Amino acid sequence: MRHSRIMRLCSDSMMAALYVILAYFSFRIGNLTFSVASLPVLLIALLYSPSDAILVALVGEFLNQTLKYGLGPTTVLWMIPGALRALVVSLVQMIYRHKGKYLEEHLLMYYITMLFASLLLTTANTGVIYLDAYLYNYPAEYTAFETLYRFLSSLVTSILISSILIPVIRALN
């Protein structure tokens, strides 16, 4: 039992580190960020428990925020959206596991879950952007203009990442 916990902690640590590396290779167009950094978080959400997935999301985003922007008043707020996404996906997976099944075996529900979690993440991120605009006095109108594009790019990225995860999860299970 102890060995299993140590292995999961090591997996969580490696996935948080991978999150930071993948976030580093993201690219931005205005306020839009295109990244596959959520791959490790979603992988852990599908393989392990909600606590593992949330831990990877929180640690990964904390390191990402700290390394890119330094420690600031909104650093903790930027950690919340990824944790919400991890929570949603891992809870749905947990419900399926309780029934003796896996979420990724039910493609319609899998994609609905991933899209919902992505929209939740984008909504929370947009809220943090508005809060940043308020706190740091930069024009929120710029952010409002890009909100639709943020949601569209989020959906496209979510479908791409979800599709990449299916064969990976099947191989690991």
Contacts in CASP RR format, 6 or more apart in sequence:
PFRMAT RR
TARGET T0000
AUTHOR 0000-0000-0000
METHOD contacts of the structure
MODEL  1
MRHSRIMRLCSDSMMAALYVILAYFSFRIGNLTFSVASLPVLLIALLYSP
SDAILVALVGEFLNQTLKYGLGPTTVLWMIPGALRALVVSLVQMIYRHKG
KYLEEHLLMYYITMLFASLLLTTANTGVIYLDAYLYNYPAEYTAFETLYR
FLSSLVTSILISSILIPVIRALN
8 48 0 8 1.000
8 52 0 8 1.000
11 44 0 8 1.000
11 47 0 8 1.000
11 48 0 8 1.000
11 52 0 8 1.000
12 44 0 8 1.000
12 48 0 8 1.000
12 52 0 8 1.000
12 55 0 8 1.000
12 56 0 8 1.000
12 59 0 8 1.000
13 59 0 8 1.000
15 40 0 8 1.000
15 41 0 8 1.000
15 43 0 8 1.000
15 44 0 8 1.000
15 56 0 8 1.000
16 40 0 8 1.000
16 55 0 8 1.000
16 56 0 8 1.000
16 59 0 8 1.000
16 60 0 8 1.000
16 63 0 8 1.000
17 60 0 8 1.000
17 63 0 8 1.000
18 39 0 8 1.000
18 40 0 8 1.000
19 37 0 8 1.000
19 38 0 8 1.000
19 40 0 8 1.000
19 41 0 8 1.000
19 56 0 8 1.000
19 57 0 8 1.000
19 60 0 8 1.000
19 61 0 8 1.000
19 63 0 8 1.000
19 64 0 8 1.000
20 37 0 8 1.000
20 60 0 8 1.000
20 63 0 8 1.000
20 64 0 8 1.000
20 67 0 8 1.000
22 35 0 8 1.000
22 36 0 8 1.000
22 37 0 8 1.000
22 39 0 8 1.000
22 40 0 8 1.000
23 35 0 8 1.000
23 37 0 8 1.000
23 60 0 8 1.000
23 64 0 8 1.000
23 68 0 8 1.000
24 64 0 8 1.000
24 67 0 8 1.000
25 35 0 8 1.000
26 33 0 8 1.000
26 34 0 8 1.000
26 35 0 8 1.000
26 36 0 8 1.000
26 37 0 8 1.000
27 33 0 8 1.000
27 34 0 8 1.000
27 35 0 8 1.000
28 34 0 8 1.000
30 146 0 8 1.000
31 129 0 8 1.000
31 142 0 8 1.000
31 143 0 8 1.000
31 146 0 8 1.000
31 150 0 8 1.000
32 146 0 8 1.000
32 149 0 8 1.000
32 150 0 8 1.000
32 153 0 8 1.000
34 153 0 8 1.000
34 157 0 8 1.000
35 157 0 8 1.000
36 157 0 8 1.000
36 160 0 8 1.000
36 161 0 8 1.000
36 164 0 8 1.000
37 64 0 8 1.000
38 82 0 8 1.000
38 85 0 8 1.000
38 121 0 8 1.000
38 161 0 8 1.000
39 161 0 8 1.000
39 164 0 8 1.000
39 165 0 8 1.000
40 56 0 8 1.000
41 53 0 8 1.000
41 56 0 8 1.000
41 57 0 8 1.000
41 82 0 8 1.000
41 85 0 8 1.000
41 86 0 8 1.000
42 53 0 8 1.000
42 85 0 8 1.000
42 86 0 8 1.000
42 89 0 8 1.000
42 114 0 8 1.000
42 161 0 8 1.000
42 162 0 8 1.000
42 165 0 8 1.000
43 165 0 8 1.000
43 168 0 8 1.000
43 169 0 8 1.000
43 172 0 8 1.000
44 52 0 8 1.000
44 53 0 8 1.000
44 56 0 8 1.000
44 86 0 8 1.000
44 90 0 8 1.000
45 52 0 8 1.000
45 53 0 8 1.000
45 86 0 8 1.000
45 89 0 8 1.000
45 90 0 8 1.000
45 93 0 8 1.000
46 89 0 8 1.000
46 90 0 8 1.000
46 93 0 8 1.000
46 102 0 8 1.000
46 103 0 8 1.000
46 104 0 8 1.000
46 165 0 8 1.000
46 169 0 8 1.000
47 169 0 8 1.000
47 172 0 8 1.000
47 173 0 8 1.000
48 90 0 8 1.000
49 90 0 8 1.000
49 94 0 8 1.000
50 86 0 8 1.000
50 87 0 8 1.000
50 90 0 8 1.000
50 91 0 8 1.000
50 94 0 8 1.000
52 90 0 8 1.000
53 86 0 8 1.000
53 87 0 8 1.000
53 89 0 8 1.000
53 90 0 8 1.000
54 83 0 8 1.000
54 86 0 8 1.000
54 87 0 8 1.000
54 90 0 8 1.000
56 86 0 8 1.000
57 79 0 8 1.000
57 82 0 8 1.000
57 83 0 8 1.000
57 85 0 8 1.000
57 86 0 8 1.000
58 79 0 8 1.000
58 82 0 8 1.000
58 83 0 8 1.000
61 78 0 8 1.000
61 79 0 8 1.000
61 82 0 8 1.000
61 83 0 8 1.000
62 75 0 8 1.000
62 79 0 8 1.000
65 71 0 8 1.000
65 75 0 8 1.000
65 78 0 8 1.000
65 79 0 8 1.000
66 75 0 8 1.000
69 75 0 8 1.000
73 135 0 8 1.000
74 128 0 8 1.000
74 131 0 8 1.000
74 132 0 8 1.000
74 135 0 8 1.000
77 128 0 8 1.000
77 131 0 8 1.000
78 125 0 8 1.000
78 128 0 8 1.000
80 124 0 8 1.000
80 128 0 8 1.000
81 120 0 8 1.000
81 121 0 8 1.000
81 122 0 8 1.000
81 124 0 8 1.000
81 125 0 8 1.000
81 128 0 8 1.000
82 121 0 8 1.000
82 124 0 8 1.000
84 117 0 8 1.000
84 120 0 8 1.000
84 121 0 8 1.000
84 124 0 8 1.000
85 117 0 8 1.000
85 118 0 8 1.000
85 120 0 8 1.000
85 121 0 8 1.000
88 113 0 8 1.000
88 116 0 8 1.000
88 117 0 8 1.000
88 120 0 8 1.000
89 103 0 8 1.000
89 113 0 8 1.000
89 114 0 8 1.000
89 117 0 8 1.000
92 103 0 8 1.000
92 109 0 8 1.000
92 113 0 8 1.000
93 102 0 8 1.000
93 103 0 8 1.000
96 102 0 8 1.000
96 103 0 8 1.000
96 105 0 8 1.000
96 106 0 8 1.000
102 169 0 8 1.000
102 173 0 8 1.000
103 109 0 8 1.000
103 110 0 8 1.000
103 113 0 8 1.000
104 110 0 8 1.000
104 165 0 8 1.000
104 166 0 8 1.000
104 169 0 8 1.000
104 170 0 8 1.000
107 166 0 8 1.000
110 162 0 8 1.000
110 166 0 8 1.000
111 159 0 8 1.000
111 162 0 8 1.000
114 158 0 8 1.000
114 159 0 8 1.000
114 161 0 8 1.000
114 162 0 8 1.000
115 155 0 8 1.000
115 158 0 8 1.000
115 159 0 8 1.000
115 162 0 8 1.000
117 158 0 8 1.000
118 154 0 8 1.000
118 155 0 8 1.000
118 157 0 8 1.000
118 158 0 8 1.000
119 151 0 8 1.000
119 154 0 8 1.000
119 155 0 8 1.000
121 154 0 8 1.000
122 150 0 8 1.000
122 151 0 8 1.000
122 154 0 8 1.000
125 150 0 8 1.000
126 143 0 8 1.000
126 147 0 8 1.000
126 150 0 8 1.000
129 143 0 8 1.000
130 140 0 8 1.000
130 143 0 8 1.000
132 138 0 8 1.000
133 139 0 8 1.000
133 140 0 8 1.000
133 143 0 8 1.000
134 140 0 8 1.000
END
